[in-house]
Amino acid sequence: MKYLIAIIGIIVSLLSITPQGAYAQINPPTLQCVNLLLDGSVEITWRPFTGATSCGAGFTSYNIYSATSETGPFNLVTNITDISQGVHVDASSIGTTNTLFYYVTSTCNTIESAPSDIVNTDFPVAPVLTSVEVLDTSIVQVNWQESLSPEAHGYIIYRADDNGSFLPIDTLFVSADNYYQDTTATPSLQPESYLIAAFDSCSVEPGPDNGLTHTTVHLTAANDSCNNQITFNWTGYAGWGADLEGYDIQNRTTAEIIGTVDLTTTTFTYDLPSNLSAACFAIIAKHINGVTISFSNETCIDVTQVEEPQFMYITNVSVVETGEVSMEWIADLTGINTLNIMQGATDSANLSSNIPFPLPDPLVPSMAYIDNSIQTDKYPYYYQLEHINSCNGKVFSSKAKTIWLAAQDQLNLNNSLDWTAFEIDYGVVNNYAIYRGNFDGTNFTQIANIGASELNYSDPIGDLGLAGTGFCYRIEARYTLSLPDGSTQNLSSFSNVVCVSQSSRVWVPNAFKPNGVNNVFKPIILYPNPDGYEMIIMNRWGEIVFKTGDPEEGWDGSHKNGKAPQGTYVYVIHMKSSTGYQIERKGSLVLVR
């Protein structure tokens, strides 16, 4: 091993006998190498005098000195009188196991120069790496302090491979720059580790590295668009040991330091400002000297804002038929990926999102859905759309509520109608139209038009005749929808259909006179039902004098092909009403002759 120590003018004893003026004009030779050969001898190489460095005709000799310590005492090995000679092999070193130290002087006109640099038989000392840093995605700059060995002629740069073995990547000569830019590195993919060694001009074998590895910081970043954050993770800087102060996180786009952590921390979460759309970031490792720093690789991100529709407006909900509601809406298509139909009976605050809506392909702004999972004859229903974005965040549409209609027979030849108000966000009801149809739900005709604040109506059916068993009804809400985008539509929504059976009523006379005004005895029946009808008339002894199953047939007072006698008789009438309940009438009647 060669170890070189530069000491200028340490041998005071040699200088003290030389006049200072003359001494200063004599240059020592430049000692280049001191190599220990295989046989134990030492080869000393220096640069011979030429031209301006020569003392001309006054040259006497090159003087080689050696010692076993860098502080001496140094003993003269030999004098070389050939001014052109630049190499000498010292055989006196054979058998010596100690490191030997040499310097060379020159004698001109009996005046000996100051000593050259002192060079030992060890290899040149490796320079000290000061930092490694990433310049861009493919360049790492390696920085060092120059070797302490004056015979150091150049440096060998080593970089670790994927297995952690250090391989030489380049050789360069000593210069004043003391840095090297590695353009074959991949610091954007991984941390890069480096070592450096020195070599002299005389040996083909480089000296050893000093074992002080320096490794770049490798940065990765994850963009959490759902929480609007970036999480940075990096490998720590290696090479400074306890002299590592900590790390700065820098926005390289603006040069702003967005965070600072200590040397043990290698992760950082950054809350993105709302105005940031794209940026590049890097980690800066800091030395405690306050001067030396090392940049990591840059990582750049595009801030992906979560896309979601800016609006969803329900434009209509309407009962199509029993158990079915038609729902229509318009929506902004931005970011739409999942839509659910939310619905609930009577309560707008408790809607469930249990109906996934199959999105059309391609998407269109106007969409519709038929909900057949409901009981329109029992409840009004609220509807709302729910959009779930990629971060599981929810956006809701406007709301709307169907009309629920109820009706009943008032038993006074009037049917009463009551309904819940139609409701829709951004809509105003103008009026309600009332429709009546046949009992089978056909041939609906508008019978009234009432104001938006009225939610009930009494339909007089006395003038409609006694035929038929009942009527069906539905309500139409006519409304104006004015959306925030400035558009206006006149639309309508229908209620469920309600059919009202007319209840049968029976009035029985208490007397009749054949051949008179009331010449036939029979009850007066409103909305008669022939199914199950029976009328029996008996005399006072319980004998049946008349019996019929036709509500249109009456007793004319005859019995057994003759006239029944005047007197009091008993009747019993059974009938099932049009609404399904049993009617029974019992009483007495007077037959007048």
Secondary structure, DSSP 4 states (H G I P E B T S, - for coil): ---EE--SS--HHHHTTS-HHHHTTPPPPEEEEEEE-TTS-EEEEEEPP-GGG--GGGEEEEEEEEESSTT---EEEEEE--TT--EEEEGGGTT--S--EEEEEEEETTEEPPP--EEESSPPPPPEEEEEEEEETTEEEEEEEPPS-TTEEEEEEEEE-TTS-EEEEEEEE--S--EEEETT--TTTS--EEEEEEEESS-SSPPPP-S--EE---EEEEEETTTTEEEEEEPPPBS-GGGEEEEEEEETTTTEEEEEEETT--EEEEEPPTT--EEEEEEEEEETTSS-EEE---EEEE--PPP--S-EEEEEEEEEETTEEEEEEEE--TT---EEEEEEES-TT--EEEEEE---SS--SEEEEEE-SS-TTT--EEEEEEEE-TTS-EEEEEEEE---EEEEE-SSSEEEEEEPPPEETTEEEEEEEEEEE-TTS---EEEEEEETT--EEEEE-GGG-S-SSEEEEEEEEEEEEE-TTS-EEEEEEE---EEEEPPPEEE--SEE-TTSTT-SB--EEES---TT-EEEEE-TTS-EEEEES-TT--B-SEETTEEPPSEEEEEEEEEE-TTS-EEEEEEEEEE--
